[in-house]
Structure formats: C-alpha cells, structure tokens
Amino acid sequence: MNTGDRSRSGGRILVVDDERAFREFLKELLEAGGYAVLLAADGREALRLLESECPDLLLLDVLMDEMDGLEVIEAIRHRGLKLPVIVMSGGGRLDPHTYLDTSLHLGAGKVLRKPFTGESLLDAVSAMLGGC
C-alpha cells in the first residue's frame, strides 16, 4: 500500500486492543501513515493514559478483558471528553454488527469490522481527523 499519495495532517492516536501483535501491527501501519501512536492493552489502561495524554483519536477494540470498548466509550463520554472514536470488532458471542451498532449508539464516529484493510483503517482515521 502506498500511503505517500494520501493527504494526512498527522495526529496522535491511542490504539486500544488486548492482542499485542495486532496493537503493534496497527502502530506500524498508523506510523507509516504519518500518525503518532500511543498503545493500551485494555480499557483501564486507556482511561489511565487519557488522564495524562491528549490524543486526537481513539481507536478501540470492543471485546477485551478487564474493561471492554463499550465501557470505555461510556466512561469517556461520562467524563465529558469529546474525543473522536473509531471502534473495531470481529465479533464474539454476538454478531460483530451488534457490537458495532451499539458502539455507534454510544457515540463512536466510525466502526470497522475485523478483518479490515490497512487502507480502510487509514481512510477512516483521516476522515475522523478532518483530512481528505
């Protein structure tokens, strides 16, 4: 994938996913797209990071131990944070669309069904950050 032809203004993205290898993959992909990336392994860690960091976007998995993505969205909205959120899900006990639809209802701006392409991720991030 050629990310050089994309117009990106950059930005800081907090990636929250309990699968280490996937977090690292997303980090590499987003950094290649011109973004700075913070990582969290679960919802609790993400909320702790949000106390000291101010990312421009939250890229959030739904199904995680400790605190799931739906709980994270509720917590940040309860705190009054207007942070844009993209939610990812491959499903679990329920169809992925159930989690994704619920995420939109709770305030996520975009959703991505796993597996998704790097291009679709970068397009969603750019759209959420006001890029082209």
N, CA, C and O atoms as a MOPAC input file, in Angstrom:
PM7 MOZYME 1SCF
protein

 N      0.83700 1    -1.16100 1     0.00000 1
 C      0.00000 1     0.00000 1     0.00000 1
 C      0.88600 1     1.22900 1     0.00000 1
 O      1.85400 1     1.30400 1     0.75700 1
 N      0.56300 1     2.17600 1    -0.83200 1
 C      1.31100 1     3.41200 1    -0.92800 1
 C      0.56900 1     4.48800 1    -0.15000 1
 O     -0.49500 1     4.94300 1    -0.56900 1
 N      1.13600 1     4.89500 1     0.99000 1
 C      0.49000 1     5.93600 1     1.77700 1
 C      1.03000 1     7.30200 1     1.42000 1
 O      0.53500 1     8.30400 1     1.93500 1
 N      2.03100 1     7.38000 1     0.55400 1
 C      2.63000 1     8.64400 1     0.20200 1
 C      1.70900 1     9.55500 1    -0.58200 1
 O      1.89000 1    10.77300 1    -0.55400 1
 N      0.72300 1     9.00400 1    -1.28300 1
 C     -0.17400 1     9.83800 1    -2.07200 1
 C     -1.37700 1    10.33000 1    -1.27000 1
 O     -2.25100 1    10.99100 1    -1.83000 1
 N     -1.44000 1    10.03300 1    -0.00800 1
 C     -2.55400 1    10.46200 1     0.82400 1
 C     -2.20900 1    11.78400 1     1.48900 1
 O     -1.06800 1    12.02000 1     1.88500 1
 N     -3.19700 1    12.62700 1     1.60100 1
 C     -3.01300 1    13.88900 1     2.30600 1
 C     -3.33200 1    13.66100 1     3.77700 1
 O     -4.49200 1    13.43700 1     4.12400 1
 N     -2.33000 1    13.71400 1     4.64900 1
 C     -2.50900 1    13.45200 1     6.06900 1
 C     -1.94000 1    14.60700 1     6.87400 1
 O     -0.83400 1    15.07800 1     6.60800 1
 N     -2.68000 1    15.04800 1     7.83200 1
 C     -2.20600 1    16.12300 1     8.68600 1
 C     -1.55200 1    15.57000 1     9.94100 1
 O     -1.10200 1    16.34400 1    10.78600 1
 N     -1.48700 1    14.25800 1    10.08500 1
 C     -0.92400 1    13.65700 1    11.28000 1
 C     -1.91100 1    13.72400 1    12.41600 1
 O     -3.09500 1    13.99900 1    12.21700 1
 N     -1.42400 1    13.47700 1    13.58500 1
 C     -2.25600 1    13.47500 1    14.78100 1
 C     -1.80000 1    12.35200 1    15.68500 1
 O     -1.04500 1    11.47000 1    15.27600 1
 N     -2.27000 1    12.39600 1    16.92200 1
 C     -1.92300 1    11.36800 1    17.91200 1
 C     -3.11100 1    10.44900 1    18.10100 1
 O     -4.23400 1    10.89700 1    18.33000 1
 N     -2.84900 1     9.16600 1    18.00300 1
 C     -3.91000 1     8.16300 1    18.08700 1
 C     -3.61100 1     7.20900 1    19.24000 1
 O     -2.50600 1     6.67600 1    19.34600 1
 N     -4.59000 1     7.00100 1    20.08700 1
 C     -4.48600 1     5.99400 1    21.14100 1
 C     -5.15000 1     4.72500 1    20.62600 1
 O     -6.35500 1     4.69800 1    20.37600 1
 N     -4.34700 1     3.67200 1    20.47100 1
 C     -4.82100 1     2.37000 1    19.99900 1
 C     -5.01500 1     1.47000 1    21.21200 1
 O     -4.09600 1     1.27400 1    22.00700 1
 N     -6.23100 1     0.92200 1    21.34700 1
 C     -6.56400 1     0.06400 1    22.47900 1
 C     -7.04000 1    -1.28500 1    21.95000 1
 O     -8.10200 1    -1.39000 1    21.33600 1
 N     -6.23700 1    -2.30900 1    22.20100 1
 C     -6.58800 1    -3.66800 1    21.77700 1
 C     -5.84200 1    -4.63400 1    22.67600 1
 O     -4.67300 1    -4.40900 1    22.98900 1
 N     -6.50100 1    -5.71400 1    23.09900 1
 C     -5.86200 1    -6.65000 1    24.01700 1
 C     -4.92900 1    -7.64300 1    23.33200 1
 O     -4.22900 1    -8.39200 1    24.01400 1
 N     -4.90200 1    -7.66700 1    22.02400 1
 C     -3.98600 1    -8.56400 1    21.30100 1
 C     -2.72300 1    -7.79500 1    20.94300 1
 O     -2.73900 1    -6.91700 1    20.08000 1
 N     -1.61600 1    -8.14200 1    21.62400 1
 C     -0.36000 1    -7.41500 1    21.46200 1
 C      0.10500 1    -7.32200 1    20.02700 1
 O      0.48100 1    -6.24300 1    19.56800 1
 N      0.08800 1    -8.43100 1    19.30800 1
 C      0.56600 1    -8.44000 1    17.92200 1
 C     -0.27900 1    -7.51400 1    17.04800 1
 O      0.25000 1    -6.82300 1    16.17800 1
 N     -1.58000 1    -7.50300 1    17.28000 1
 C     -2.45400 1    -6.63300 1    16.49000 1
 C     -2.20800 1    -5.16200 1    16.82800 1
 O     -2.19300 1    -4.31200 1    15.93800 1
 N     -2.01500 1    -4.86200 1    18.12700 1
 C     -1.67600 1    -3.48700 1    18.53600 1
 C     -0.41500 1    -3.01300 1    17.81600 1
 O     -0.36900 1    -1.90500 1    17.28100 1
 N      0.59200 1    -3.85900 1    17.81200 1
 C      1.86000 1    -3.49500 1    17.17400 1
 C      1.69200 1    -3.31500 1    15.66700 1
 O      2.27700 1    -2.40500 1    15.08000 1
 N      0.89500 1    -4.17800 1    15.04400 1
 C      0.60900 1    -4.04200 1    13.61100 1
 C     -0.06600 1    -2.70500 1    13.32000 1
 O      0.31800 1    -1.99900 1    12.38800 1
 N     -1.06900 1    -2.36200 1    14.11900 1
 C     -1.77200 1    -1.09300 1    13.93000 1
 C     -0.82700 1     0.08700 1    14.13900 1
 O     -0.89300 1     1.08000 1    13.41500 1
 N      0.04300 1    -0.02600 1    15.12100 1
 C      1.01600 1     1.04500 1    15.38600 1
 C      1.90300 1     1.27500 1    14.17200 1
 O      2.08700 1     2.41400 1    13.74400 1
 N      2.45200 1     0.20500 1    13.61600 1
 C      3.32000 1     0.33100 1    12.43600 1
 C      2.56300 1     0.93400 1    11.25800 1
 O      3.07700 1     1.81400 1    10.56700 1
 N      1.36600 1     0.46900 1    11.03600 1
 C      0.54100 1     0.95700 1     9.92700 1
 C      0.23400 1     2.44100 1    10.08200 1
 O      0.37000 1     3.21100 1     9.13000 1
 N     -0.17500 1     2.83700 1    11.27000 1
 C     -0.53000 1     4.23000 1    11.50900 1
 C      0.69400 1     5.14200 1    11.47000 1
 O      0.62000 1     6.25700 1    10.95300 1
 N      1.81000 1     4.67900 1    12.01000 1
 C      3.03200 1     5.48700 1    11.95400 1
 C      3.50100 1     5.66600 1    10.51500 1
 O      3.98200 1     6.73700 1    10.14400 1
 N      3.36200 1     4.62000 1     9.70600 1
 C      3.71800 1     4.73500 1     8.28200 1
 C      2.80000 1     5.74100 1     7.58000 1
 O      3.18800 1     6.34400 1     6.57900 1
 N      1.59100 1     5.92000 1     8.10300 1
 C      0.65200 1     6.88500 1     7.56000 1
 C      0.85600 1     8.29400 1     8.09700 1
 O      0.11000 1     9.20500 1     7.73700 1
 N      1.85600 1     8.48700 1     8.95100 1
 C      2.17800 1     9.81700 1     9.44200 1
 C      1.59900 1    10.18500 1    10.78900 1
 O      1.60500 1    11.35800 1    11.16100 1
 N      1.09600 1     9.20600 1    11.53600 1
 C      0.48300 1     9.47200 1    12.82900 1
 C      1.40700 1     9.05500 1    13.96600 1
 O      2.19800 1     8.12300 1    13.82400 1
 N      1.30000 1     9.75100 1    15.09400 1
 C      1.96000 1     9.34500 1    16.33300 1
 C      0.99400 1     8.41100 1    17.05400 1
 O     -0.21700 1     8.63600 1    17.04400 1
 N      1.52600 1     7.36600 1    17.67900 1
 C      0.65800 1     6.33300 1    18.24700 1
 C      1.01100 1     6.05000 1    19.69900 1
 O      2.17900 1     5.87700 1    20.04800 1
 N     -0.01400 1     6.00700 1    20.53300 1
 C      0.07100 1     5.54000 1    21.90800 1
 C     -0.64500 1     4.19800 1    21.95600 1
 O     -1.59600 1     3.97800 1    21.20700 1
 N     -0.19600 1     3.29300 1    22.83500 1
 C     -0.80400 1     1.96700 1    22.91700 1
 C     -1.32700 1     1.67400 1    24.32000 1
 O     -0.72500 1     2.06500 1    25.32000 1
 N     -2.46000 1     0.97700 1    24.36900 1
 C     -3.01700 1     0.48100 1    25.62500 1
 C     -3.53300 1    -0.93700 1    25.38400 1
 O     -4.07900 1    -1.23900 1    24.32200 1
 N     -3.35300 1    -1.79800 1    26.38200 1
 C     -3.72800 1    -3.20400 1    26.25200 1
 C     -5.16400 1    -3.48900 1    26.66700 1
 O     -5.68700 1    -4.56500 1    26.37800 1
 N     -5.80700 1    -2.54400 1    27.33800 1
 C     -7.19900 1    -2.74200 1    27.74100 1
 C     -7.82400 1    -1.39900 1    28.07400 1
 O     -7.15500 1    -0.36600 1    28.04100 1
 N     -9.09700 1    -1.42100 1    28.39000 1
 C     -9.83200 1    -0.19500 1    28.65300 1
 C     -9.34400 1     0.56400 1    29.86700 1
 O     -9.30000 1     1.79400 1    29.85500 1
 N     -8.97800 1    -0.15200 1    30.91000 1
 C     -8.49800 1     0.52400 1    32.11800 1
 C     -7.19900 1     1.27700 1    31.83800 1
 O     -7.02600 1     2.41600 1    32.27400 1
 N     -6.29700 1     0.63900 1    31.11500 1
 C     -5.04700 1     1.29700 1    30.75800 1
 C     -5.31500 1     2.51900 1    29.87200 1
 O     -4.66600 1     3.55500 1    30.02300 1
 N     -6.25800 1     2.39400 1    28.96400 1
 C     -6.61400 1     3.51700 1    28.09300 1
 C     -7.11300 1     4.69700 1    28.92300 1
 O     -6.69800 1     5.83200 1    28.68700 1
 N     -7.98800 1     4.45000 1    29.88400 1
 C     -8.50900 1     5.54100 1    30.71100 1
 C     -7.41200 1     6.17800 1    31.55200 1
 O     -7.41900 1     7.39100 1    31.76100 1
 N     -6.46600 1     5.37200 1    32.03700 1
 C     -5.32800 1     5.93300 1    32.77700 1
 C     -4.49400 1     6.83900 1    31.87100 1
 O     -4.08000 1     7.92200 1    32.28300 1
 N     -4.24900 1     6.39200 1    30.64000 1
 C     -3.48200 1     7.20500 1    29.69200 1
 C     -4.20600 1     8.51400 1    29.37000 1
 O     -3.57000 1     9.55700 1    29.21700 1
 N     -5.51500 1     8.45600 1    29.26900 1
 C     -6.28300 1     9.65700 1    28.94500 1
 C     -6.21900 1    10.70900 1    30.05100 1
 O     -6.53900 1    11.87400 1    29.81200 1
 N     -5.81000 1    10.31400 1    31.25600 1
 C     -5.64200 1    11.28000 1    32.33500 1
 C     -4.41100 1    12.14600 1    32.12500 1
 O     -4.36800 1    13.28200 1    32.59700 1
 N     -3.39900 1    11.62100 1    31.41600 1
 C     -2.15600 1    12.36400 1    31.23300 1
 C     -1.85400 1    12.71700 1    29.78300 1
 O     -1.04500 1    13.60800 1    29.51900 1
 N     -2.47800 1    12.04700 1    28.86200 1
 C     -2.24600 1    12.27800 1    27.43300 1
 C     -3.50900 1    12.84700 1    26.79900 1
 O     -4.61400 1    12.67000 1    27.31200 1
 N     -3.32700 1    13.52300 1    25.69200 1
 C     -4.47300 1    14.10600 1    24.99900 1
 C     -4.40700 1    13.72300 1    23.52000 1
 O     -4.02600 1    14.54000 1    22.68100 1
 N     -4.77800 1    12.48200 1    23.20300 1
 C     -4.73800 1    12.07300 1    21.79700 1
 C     -5.83700 1    12.76500 1    20.99500 1
 O     -6.79700 1    13.29600 1    21.55400 1
 N     -5.67400 1    12.74600 1    19.68600 1
 C     -6.65600 1    13.33700 1    18.78700 1
 C     -7.75300 1    12.35100 1    18.39900 1
 O     -8.80700 1    12.74500 1    17.90000 1
 N     -7.49000 1    11.04400 1    18.63800 1
 C     -8.41000 1     9.99900 1    18.20400 1
 C     -8.18500 1     8.75500 1    19.03900 1
 O     -7.06000 1     8.45700 1    19.44000 1
 N     -9.27000 1     8.03000 1    19.29800 1
 C     -9.20600 1     6.75600 1    20.00000 1
 C     -9.60700 1     5.66000 1    19.02500 1
 O    -10.70000 1     5.69700 1    18.45900 1
 N     -8.72300 1     4.68400 1    18.82700 1
 C     -9.00200 1     3.50600 1    18.00500 1
 C     -9.16100 1     2.35100 1    18.97900 1
 O     -8.19700 1     1.94600 1    19.63000 1
 N    -10.37700 1     1.81900 1    19.08300 1
 C    -10.77100 1     0.99500 1    20.21500 1
 C    -11.37100 1    -0.33600 1    19.80500 1
 O    -12.30800 1    -0.38700 1    19.00800 1
 N    -10.82600 1    -1.41400 1    20.35300 1
 C    -11.42000 1    -2.73600 1    20.18000 1
 C    -12.60700 1    -2.85500 1    21.13900 1
 O    -12.62300 1    -2.21400 1    22.19000 1
 N    -13.58500 1    -3.65900 1    20.78400 1
 C    -14.74700 1    -3.82800 1    21.66400 1
 C    -14.49500 1    -4.91700 1    22.69000 1
 O    -14.63000 1    -4.67500 1    23.88900 1
 N    -14.13400 1    -6.10100 1    22.24800 1
 C    -14.04900 1    -7.24400 1    23.15100 1
 C    -12.66100 1    -7.34600 1    23.77600 1
 O    -11.69400 1    -7.74400 1    23.12700 1
 N    -12.59000 1    -6.97700 1    25.05600 1
 C    -11.34400 1    -7.04300 1    25.81600 1
 C    -11.67900 1    -7.44900 1    27.24200 1
 O    -12.77400 1    -7.17900 1    27.73700 1
 N    -10.72100 1    -8.10300 1    27.89800 1
 C    -10.86700 1    -8.39800 1    29.32100 1
 C    -10.69900 1    -7.09300 1    30.08800 1
 O    -10.38900 1    -6.05300 1    29.50800 1
 N    -10.90400 1    -7.16100 1    31.36800 1
 C    -10.76800 1    -6.00600 1    32.25900 1
 C    -11.88900 1    -4.99500 1    32.04800 1
 O    -12.75300 1    -4.83800 1    32.91000 1
 N    -11.88100 1    -4.30600 1    30.90200 1
 C    -12.90200 1    -3.29500 1    30.61100 1
 C    -13.06900 1    -3.27200 1    29.10600 1
 O    -12.10900 1    -3.01600 1    28.38000 1
 N    -14.27700 1    -3.53600 1    28.62600 1
 C    -14.45600 1    -3.62200 1    27.17300 1
 C    -14.61700 1    -2.24400 1    26.54500 1
 O    -14.74600 1    -1.23900 1    27.24400 1
 N    -14.60800 1    -2.21400 1    25.23300 1
 C    -14.66800 1    -0.96100 1    24.50000 1
 C    -15.94400 1    -0.17900 1    24.71800 1
 O    -15.92000 1     1.05200 1    24.72600 1
 N    -17.05800 1    -0.86800 1    24.89400 1
 C    -18.32200 1    -0.17600 1    25.14600 1
 C    -18.26600 1     0.56800 1    26.47400 1
 O    -18.76500 1     1.68700 1    26.58600 1
 N    -17.65700 1    -0.05800 1    27.48000 1
 C    -17.49500 1     0.59600 1    28.77800 1
 C    -16.55500 1     1.79500 1    28.67900 1
 O    -16.75300 1     2.79800 1    29.36600 1
 N    -15.54500 1     1.69700 1    27.83700 1
 C    -14.61300 1     2.81400 1    27.64500 1
 C    -15.34500 1     4.00600 1    27.02900 1
 O    -15.18400 1     5.13800 1    27.48500 1
 N    -16.14200 1     3.75400 1    26.00100 1
 C    -16.89600 1     4.84500 1    25.37400 1
 C    -17.79300 1     5.51300 1    26.40900 1
 O    -17.83400 1     6.74000 1    26.50000 1
 N    -18.50700 1     4.71200 1    27.18700 1
 C    -19.38300 1     5.27600 1    28.21600 1
 C    -18.59100 1     6.10800 1    29.22400 1
 O    -19.03800 1     7.17900 1    29.63200 1
 N    -17.41800 1     5.62000 1    29.62500 1
 C    -16.60200 1     6.32600 1    30.61500 1
 C    -16.08300 1     7.65500 1    30.07300 1
 O    -16.10100 1     8.66000 1    30.78300 1
 N    -15.62200 1     7.66900 1    28.82800 1
 C    -15.09200 1     8.93800 1    28.30000 1
 C    -16.21100 1     9.94100 1    28.05700 1
 O    -16.01000 1    11.14200 1    28.23500 1
 N    -17.36900 1     9.47600 1    27.65800 1
 C    -18.49500 1    10.38300 1    27.46700 1
 C    -18.98500 1    10.91600 1    28.81900 1
 O    -19.36100 1    12.08200 1    28.93700 1
 N    -18.97600 1    10.04200 1    29.84100 1
 C    -19.36600 1    10.45900 1    31.19300 1
 C    -18.41400 1    11.53800 1    31.71500 1
 O    -18.83500 1    12.43700 1    32.44300 1
 N    -17.13700 1    11.45100 1    31.34400 1
 C    -16.13500 1    12.45300 1    31.74000 1
 C    -16.23500 1    13.73100 1    30.91200 1
 O    -15.53900 1    14.70900 1    31.18100 1
 N    -17.09900 1    13.71400 1    29.91100 1
 C    -17.28100 1    14.90100 1    29.08200 1
 C    -16.25800 1    15.05500 1    27.97100 1
 O    -16.17500 1    16.11300 1    27.34800 1
 N    -15.47600 1    14.01000 1    27.71400 1
 C    -14.47300 1    14.07800 1    26.65100 1
 C    -15.14200 1    13.97300 1    25.28600 1
 O    -15.99500 1    13.11100 1    25.07200 1
 N    -14.76200 1    14.83100 1    24.38500 1
 C    -15.32300 1    14.84400 1    23.03000 1
 C    -14.40400 1    14.12300 1    22.04500 1
 O    -14.47700 1    14.36100 1    20.83900 1
 N    -13.55700 1    13.26200 1    22.54300 1
 C    -12.57700 1    12.53500 1    21.75000 1
 C    -13.24800 1    11.70200 1    20.65600 1
 O    -14.12600 1    10.89300 1    20.95500 1
 N    -12.84900 1    11.88500 1    19.39100 1
 C    -13.39300 1    11.03600 1    18.32300 1
 C    -12.97600 1     9.57100 1    18.53900 1
 O    -11.85500 1     9.28400 1    18.95800 1
 N    -13.90000 1     8.66500 1    18.24300 1
 C    -13.66300 1     7.23300 1    18.48500 1
 C    -13.98500 1     6.42900 1    17.22800 1
 O    -15.02900 1     6.60600 1    16.60200 1
 N    -13.04900 1     5.53500 1    16.87900 1
 C    -13.29400 1     4.50100 1    15.87000 1
 C    -13.26300 1     3.17300 1    16.61300 1
 O    -12.29900 1     2.87600 1    17.31900 1
 N    -14.30800 1     2.38100 1    16.45700 1
 C    -14.40700 1     1.09500 1    17.13700 1
 C    -14.17700 1    -0.03600 1    16.14400 1
 O    -14.64800 1     0.00400 1    15.00700 1
 N    -13.43300 1    -1.05400 1    16.60500 1
 C    -13.14600 1    -2.24800 1    15.80700 1
 C    -13.75300 1    -3.46300 1    16.50300 1
 O    -13.73100 1    -3.55800 1    17.73000 1
 N    -14.29700 1    -4.39400 1    15.71100 1
 C    -14.77200 1    -5.64300 1    16.29900 1
 C    -14.83200 1    -6.73900 1    15.24800 1
 O    -15.20300 1    -6.50700 1    14.09700 1
 N    -14.45900 1    -7.92500 1    15.67000 1
 C    -14.61600 1    -9.10900 1    14.84200 1
 C    -15.73500 1    -9.98500 1    15.35500 1
 O    -15.97800 1   -11.07600 1    14.83800 1
 N    -16.41400 1    -9.49700 1    16.37900 1
 C    -17.49900 1   -10.27800 1    16.96500 1
 C    -17.00700 1   -11.08900 1    18.14200 1
 O    -15.85600 1   -10.97300 1    18.56200 1
 N    -17.86000 1   -11.87700 1    18.64600 1
 C    -17.59600 1   -12.71200 1    19.80900 1
 C    -18.76500 1   -13.64800 1    19.92900 1
 O    -19.07400 1   -14.41000 1    19.01300 1
 N    -19.41100 1   -13.58200 1    21.07300 1
 C    -20.61700 1   -14.38900 1    21.24600 1
 C    -21.75700 1   -13.88100 1    20.38300 1
 O    -22.67200 1   -14.63000 1    20.04100 1
 N    -21.69500 1   -12.59500 1    20.03100 1
 C    -22.72500 1   -11.98300 1    19.18700 1
 C    -22.12600 1   -11.63800 1    17.83200 1
 O    -20.90500 1   -11.60000 1    17.68000 1
 N    -22.97000 1   -11.38900 1    16.86500 1
 C    -22.53700 1   -10.94000 1    15.55900 1
 C    -21.79200 1    -9.61700 1    15.70900 1
 O    -22.20200 1    -8.78300 1    16.51600 1
 N    -20.69300 1    -9.39400 1    14.94800 1
 C    -19.94700 1    -8.14400 1    15.07600 1
 C    -20.81800 1    -6.89700 1    14.88700 1
 O    -20.56000 1    -5.86600 1    15.50700 1
 N    -21.82800 1    -6.98400 1    14.05100 1
 C    -22.67600 1    -5.81900 1    13.81300 1
 C    -23.40500 1    -5.38000 1    15.07200 1
 O    -23.70200 1    -4.19600 1    15.23200 1
 N    -23.69900 1    -6.31400 1    15.96500 1
 C    -24.35400 1    -5.96600 1    17.22200 1
 C    -23.45500 1    -5.04300 1    18.03500 1
 O    -23.90900 1    -4.01400 1    18.53500 1
 N    -22.17500 1    -5.40900 1    18.16900 1
 C    -21.21900 1    -4.58600 1    18.91400 1
 C    -20.99000 1    -3.25000 1    18.21100 1
 O    -20.94100 1    -2.20200 1    18.85600 1
 N    -20.85300 1    -3.29200 1    16.90100 1
 C    -20.56700 1    -2.08000 1    16.14400 1
 C    -21.75200 1    -1.11900 1    16.18400 1
 O    -21.56200 1     0.08600 1    16.34900 1
 N    -22.96700 1    -1.63500 1    16.03600 1
 C    -24.15400 1    -0.78300 1    16.10700 1
 C    -24.28600 1    -0.14900 1    17.49300 1
 O    -24.62100 1     1.03000 1    17.61400 1
 N    -24.02200 1    -0.93500 1    18.52700 1
 C    -24.08100 1    -0.40600 1    19.88900 1
 C    -23.03000 1     0.67900 1    20.08400 1
 O    -23.28800 1     1.68400 1    20.74600 1
 N    -21.85000 1     0.48100 1    19.51300 1
 C    -20.77600 1     1.47000 1    19.61000 1
 C    -21.19600 1     2.80000 1    18.99200 1
 O    -20.94500 1     3.86200 1    19.56200 1
 N    -21.83000 1     2.73900 1    17.83400 1
 C    -22.31400 1     3.96300 1    17.18700 1
 C    -23.36300 1     4.65700 1    18.05900 1
 O    -23.36500 1     5.88100 1    18.18800 1
 N    -24.24500 1     3.86400 1    18.64900 1
 C    -25.28200 1     4.41400 1    19.52500 1
 C    -24.66700 1     5.12200 1    20.73200 1
 O    -25.20500 1     6.12300 1    21.20500 1
 N    -23.54000 1     4.60400 1    21.23200 1
 C    -22.88100 1     5.18700 1    22.40100 1
 C    -22.00600 1     6.39000 1    22.05300 1
 O    -21.54400 1     7.10200 1    22.94400 1
 N    -21.77600 1     6.61900 1    20.75000 1
 C    -21.03000 1     7.81000 1    20.38200 1
 C    -19.79300 1     7.60400 1    19.53600 1
 O    -19.07900 1     8.56800 1    19.26000 1
 N    -19.51500 1     6.38500 1    19.11700 1
 C    -18.38900 1     6.19200 1    18.19800 1
 C    -18.71900 1     6.87700 1    16.87400 1
 O    -19.87200 1     6.88800 1    16.44400 1
 N    -17.71000 1     7.44000 1    16.24000 1
 C    -17.93500 1     8.12900 1    14.97900 1
 C    -17.87900 1     7.21200 1    13.77700 1
 O    -18.55000 1     7.44400 1    12.77100 1
 N    -17.07100 1     6.16100 1    13.88900 1
 C    -16.92500 1     5.18600 1    12.80900 1
 C    -16.68700 1     3.82200 1    13.42000 1
 O    -16.23700 1     3.70700 1    14.56000 1
 N    -16.99400 1     2.78400 1    12.64800 1
 C    -16.74300 1     1.41400 1    13.07600 1
 C    -16.06600 1     0.64800 1    11.94500 1
 O    -16.29200 1     0.91000 1    10.76400 1
 N    -15.23700 1    -0.29700 1    12.33900 1
 C    -14.55600 1    -1.17500 1    11.38300 1
 C    -14.75300 1    -2.61300 1    11.81900 1
 O    -14.48300 1    -2.96600 1    12.96700 1
 N    -15.22300 1    -3.43700 1    10.90100 1
 C    -15.37900 1    -4.86300 1    11.19200 1
 C    -14.06900 1    -5.56900 1    10.86400 1
 O    -13.54400 1    -5.44100 1     9.75800 1
 N    -13.54500 1    -6.31800 1    11.83900 1
 C    -12.32500 1    -7.10000 1    11.62600 1
 C    -12.67300 1    -8.33200 1    10.81100 1
 O    -13.73800 1    -8.90900 1    11.02800 1
 N    -11.84600 1    -8.75200 1     9.90400 1
 C    -10.62200 1    -8.08200 1     9.47100 1
 C    -10.94400 1    -6.93500 1     8.51800 1
 O    -11.92200 1    -6.98700 1     7.77200 1
 N    -10.11900 1    -5.91100 1     8.55400 1
 C    -10.26200 1    -4.77700 1     7.64800 1
 C     -8.90600 1    -4.51300 1     7.00100 1
 O     -7.87800 1    -4.98600 1     7.48400 1
 N     -8.91000 1    -3.77100 1     5.92700 1
 C     -7.66000 1    -3.47800 1     5.22300 1
 C     -6.97300 1    -2.28100 1     5.86300 1
 O     -7.60700 1    -1.47100 1     6.53900 1
 N     -5.68000 1    -2.18500 1     5.64200 1
 C     -4.94200 1    -1.02200 1     6.09800 1
 C     -5.46500 1     0.24900 1     5.47100 1
 O     -5.53300 1     1.29400 1     6.11900 1
 N     -5.83100 1     0.15600 1     4.21900 1
 C     -6.36300 1     1.31900 1     3.51200 1
 C     -7.67300 1     1.80000 1     4.13700 1
 O     -7.87600 1     3.00300 1     4.30000 1
 N     -8.56000 1     0.86900 1     4.48500 1
 C     -9.83300 1     1.28500 1     5.08500 1
 C     -9.60500 1     1.90900 1     6.46600 1
 O    -10.31300 1     2.84200 1     6.84800 1
 N     -8.62800 1     1.40200 1     7.20800 1
 C     -8.30000 1     1.99400 1     8.50400 1
 C     -7.77700 1     3.41700 1     8.31700 1
 O     -8.24400 1     4.34200 1     8.98200 1
 N     -6.82100 1     3.59300 1     7.42400 1
 C     -6.24000 1     4.91600 1     7.20300 1
 C     -7.27800 1     5.89400 1     6.65900 1
 O     -7.25200 1     7.07600 1     7.00200 1
 N     -8.17700 1     5.42100 1     5.82800 1
 C     -9.25100 1     6.27700 1     5.32300 1
 C    -10.17400 1     6.72200 1     6.46200 1
 O    -10.56200 1     7.88800 1     6.53400 1
 N    -10.52300 1     5.78300 1     7.35000 1
 C    -11.39800 1     6.11100 1     8.48900 1
 C    -10.72200 1     7.10000 1     9.41600 1
 O    -11.35000 1     8.06000 1     9.86400 1
 N     -9.44700 1     6.87900 1     9.71100 1
 C     -8.70000 1     7.77700 1    10.58600 1
 C     -8.62900 1     9.17000 1     9.97100 1
 O     -8.88100 1    10.16300 1    10.65400 1
 N     -8.29300 1     9.24800 1     8.70300 1
 C     -8.20100 1    10.53300 1     8.03600 1
 C     -9.53500 1    11.27300 1     8.05300 1
 O     -9.57400 1    12.48100 1     8.28400 1
 N    -10.61500 1    10.55700 1     7.81100 1
 C    -11.94600 1    11.17100 1     7.81600 1
 C    -12.30900 1    11.67400 1     9.21500 1
 O    -12.89100 1    12.75000 1     9.35100 1
 N    -11.97600 1    10.91900 1    10.24000 1
 C    -12.30600 1    11.31400 1    11.60600 1
 C    -11.47800 1    12.50900 1    12.07400 1
 O    -11.92100 1    13.29000 1    12.91600 1
 N    -10.27100 1    12.64500 1    11.51800 1
 C     -9.40700 1    13.75300 1    11.91200 1
 C     -9.54600 1    14.95200 1    10.98700 1
 O     -8.79100 1    15.91900 1    11.09200 1
 N    -10.51800 1    14.88600 1    10.07800 1
 C    -10.78100 1    16.02000 1     9.22300 1
 C     -9.88000 1    16.11300 1     8.00400 1
 O     -9.77600 1    17.17100 1     7.38500 1
 N     -9.22700 1    15.00900 1     7.65700 1
 C     -8.36900 1    15.00400 1     6.47400 1
 C     -9.16800 1    14.77900 1     5.20800 1
 O    -10.39800 1    14.74800 1     5.21800 1
 N     -8.43800 1    14.62400 1     4.12500 1
 C     -9.08400 1    14.42800 1     2.81100 1
 C     -9.52800 1    13.00100 1     2.64200 1
 O    -10.09000 1    12.64800 1     1.60500 1

